[in-house]
């Protein structure tokens, strides 16, 4: 299954089929890219029709007839008007395409922006890992946030009165990745040691799917993107929830102790506990996410148990190993993880 097919499969996890076509833009930035694509396709189509038309006309017009004499027809060597035409026309077409492409790049390319109170902008640092996405929410509407999530990016939508742009700072934690959500904007690479930027906005709520578009290893095709666009009110409520530390539940104290006693804490982070790793997804609000394994399977009790038992069975090549826990330990840890909402 190709990357787009996997993205569509991920959209169907909760019974919905999301559109991943670039020709269905949901942001001004994606709209500019579509306009350029349509213009380029139209020019290429016209060139194709002209060239093929001349070819078929020549084949028909100069075909051999029974009354033709034996031997070759008269040979024509060189034509100055034709030479000028087929040199000047492609040059002008290429020059025109360079101009419109440059204009689109100018409109789409994100410039550094400083957070300011009252501008309703969201700033998120995106870090690509093998093979998952880390989101560090920096600020919104000038307010510092400072919490971390993984794999599902939540953003606010704008309306007729207020635009709510999203500014992403793109970094890599290991190898080259590429952030691409077709309906929201073009793809931007995440390069080790370099910081790139991406900005977009939308007024349409819903689920937007994307894909890492740069080969980054064995599980590249399974490094999916899920962007959840919410109303301003719903997004504010989500921010409040995500900023809270993990809720202590005495009923699963044994599961928490089992989690902290194993090497899970070396990679994962759970706010308010001793688990403070950064090599794997933050689990503070794990059960608020619709999927696990970077969009591969629905976040259900059954799948969560399978993931804890043997991650390789769900995502072959994933860096999380199977720890060989007893059934009792697995049950305790899964019950604890279920409380992280």
N, C-alpha and C positions, 0 to 999 in steps of 0.2 A: 504494500500500500504506500502511495507517495505521501509527501508532507501535507498537501492540501486535503487528501482523503483522510488522513489522520486528524486534521483539524476539524473536518466536518463530523468525524466520529466523536470527537471530544464535545462538539456542540450538542450532539444527541444524547449525551450522558444523562441530562435531566429532561429529556423528551422534547427539546427544542432543536430546530435546525437553523443555524446561523448562516448568514450569507458571507462568504469570504471573497467575493468578486471585487476586483479593483474598479469595475464599472458600476458599482453601487456605493459611491462615496458618501460618508456620513460626516465629513469635516471639510472646511474650505481647502485645507492643504491637499487632501486626497482628491478633491474636485479639480484643482489645478493640474494635478498629475494626469487625471483622466482626460482633461481637455487636450493636453499635449499628446497623449497616446492616440486619441481619436484623430487629431490633426495629422500626426505622423502616418497613421494607418490610411487616412484618406489620400495623402500625397503618394504613398507607396502604391495604393490601389490604382490611382490614376496612371502612374508610371507603368505599372503592370499591364493595364488595359491598352495603353498607347503602344508599348513594345510588342505585346502579343498581337494587337490589331495589325501593325505594320508587318509582322512576321507572316500571319495568315494571309494577308492581302498579297504579299510578295510570292508566297508559295502558290496561291491560286492564279495570280496575274501572269507569272512567268513560268507556269508549268509547261512541260513538253507536250506538243500537239502532234497528231499524226502527220499533218501537212508540213511540219517543220523539217528543214533540211538536216541531213546528218552533220555532226560536228558541233562544236561549242558555239554558243551565241556570242555576240560582240562583247568584248571585255572592256570595262571602264575602270581606269586606274586613278583614284583620287578625285575628290570634289571639295573645293575650298569652302563653299557654303555649308556642306554637310559637316566638314571638320569643325568649323566654327560653331555650328549648332550643337553638336554633341559634346563640345567642350564647355560652351557657355551655359547651356541649360543645366547640366548637373552641378556646375559651380554655383549658380544662383540658388538652386534648390538646397544644396548643402549649407550655403551661407544663411538662407532663411531659417532652416532648421536649427542652426547654431544659435541664431538670435532668439528664437522662441524658447529653446531649451534653456538658454542662459537666463531669460526672464523668469521661467518657471522655477529654476533653481534658486534665483534671488528671492522669489516669493515664499518658497517652501523651506529653505535653509534657516534654521533657528539661530538667532543671535543671542549672546549672553544677556540675561535679564536679572535684575535685582529685585528680590521680594519687597513689596511695599504694602502697607496696611490699606485695605479698602479696594485693592485691585482684583480681588476674587480669583487670584491665580494659585494653582497648585504646583508645588515643586517636589519632585521625587528623584532620588538617585537610584538608577537601575544598574544592578551588577549581574552580569551573566556568568554562570558557573556551569561546569559539566555535571548534570544537564538539567538545570533549573534556574529560575529567576529570583533574584533578591530585590525587594523594594524597600528602600529607606525613605520614609515620608519626612521630608525636611520642613515644609511650611505650607500653610494655606491661608489666604487672605491676610498675609503678614504675620500670622500666628505660628510660632515654632511648634512642631509636632514631636519628632524624635522617636517614633516607633518603627518597627521593622515587620514586614510581612513577606510572603513568598508566593510566587506563581500566579496569583490573581491580583491584577491591578485595578483598584477602584478609583473612579474619577467622577467629578460632578459635571452635570450638563449645564449649558447656558440657556438663555431664553432671549426673547425679543428685546428686553431691556438691559440685561447684564450678560456679558461674555465671561466665561470661566475657562481661560486657557490653561493647558497642562504643559508644563515645562519639564522635560526629562533630561537628566544628566546621565549619560551612558558610559559605563566602565566595564572592564572585564576582570574577573578574578583569576583567570587561568589562560585560556586560548582565545582566538578570534571567534566572536559570535556576531549575530546581526538581528536587530530588533525590527520586526516587520508585522504590522497589523494593516492589511491591505485597505480596509475601509476608512482608516484614520490617517494614513500618511505613507510616505515612501519608506523604504528600509534604510536604516543607518547602522553601520558596523560598530561593534564594541571591540576595541583594539587594546591589547595589554600595554600598559604604560601611557595610554592616551585617553583623553576625555572628549567625547563627542556630545552633541546636543540634538534634541528633537522636540519640537513644539507642535501642538495641535489643539483643537477644540471641537466640541460637537454639541448639538442641541437635541440629539436623538438618543433617548435612553435605550438600554439593552445590552446584550452580550456581543462583544466583538472578539473575533478569533484571529490569532496570528501564529507565526512560526519563526523559529530561529532560521535565518536564511543564509547562514554561512556555515559550511561543514566544520563541525567542531569535535568530531569523534564518533564512536560507535553508536551512541544514542542521540545523535543530532536530530533525526527525524522525529524523535519523541520529546523534544524540547519545545513544547507548545506554549502559546501565549493566550491568556484570557483577560480581556479588559471589560470590566463591568461599569457601565455608565449609569449614574443614578441621579435622581433629582437632588437639588441642594439640601433639602431637609433630610432625605435618606442618607446622603453622604455625610452630613454633620453627625447624624446618629451613629453611623459606622465609625467615624473618627473617634467618637467618645468611647465606643466599645473597644476599639483596637488599642487605645492609649492606656487601658487598664491592665494591671498585672494579672497573672493567672489566678483564678479563684481557688482558694483552698477548700477542699471537700474532705472532711474527716473520713467519709466512707471509703475513700480510695487512697488512704494514707499509705497502705502497704504497696500499692501500685506505684505511687510517687517514690517511695523508698527504693523499690526495685529499679525504677528508671534511673534514679540518681546514682545507684550503686553500680550500674553498668557503664560501658564506654559511650553510651548515647550522649552523655554530657560533654564529651570531647568535641562533638560536631554540632549538636543541636543547641538551641537557646530557648529557654522558657523564662519569661520575665518574672522576677520575684523569687526565683529559685537559684540554686548553685549552678544550674545548667547555663553556660554562657559561651557555647561554641559558635563559630561563624562559618564552618565548612559545609553545613547542611541547612535546610530551611528552618526558620524560626517556627516553633510549635506553640507559641503562647496562645494563639486563637485558632488552632488547627481545625477544629470542628466548625468554624464559621466559613470554611472554604468548601466549594462544591466538589472539588476533585483532589486527588493526591497524585504523586509521581509526575508532577508537571503536566497535569491535564490528561493523564493516561486512563484513569479509571475513576468512577464516582467515589466520593468520600463516604462510604458506608461501613458499618461494623464489619461485615464480611471481608471487604477489600482491605480494610485497615488491619485486620487480623492476618490476612495473607501477606501483607506488606511487612509487618513485624516479623512474621515467621520466616519468610524468604523473599526479599526484594527482587532477587534475580528472576523469580518466576513471573513477575509482572513486568519488569523492565530489565532485560538481560544486558549486562555490562554496567549497570548502575554502580556507583562507587560504594554504596552502603552494603556491607556484607550480611550474611545470615549469621546470627550470634550463637545459634545452637541452644537457645533457652529452653527450659522445661515448659510443658504446657501450663503449669501453674504460674510460672513467671510471666509467660506471654499473656495469659488472661489478666493478670494483675496490671501489667503495663498498658494493655489495650483499654481496660476499664478506666485507668487514670487518664489516658489520652482523650477518651470520650468526654471528659469533663472540661476540656480546654476549648471553651466556646467564646 
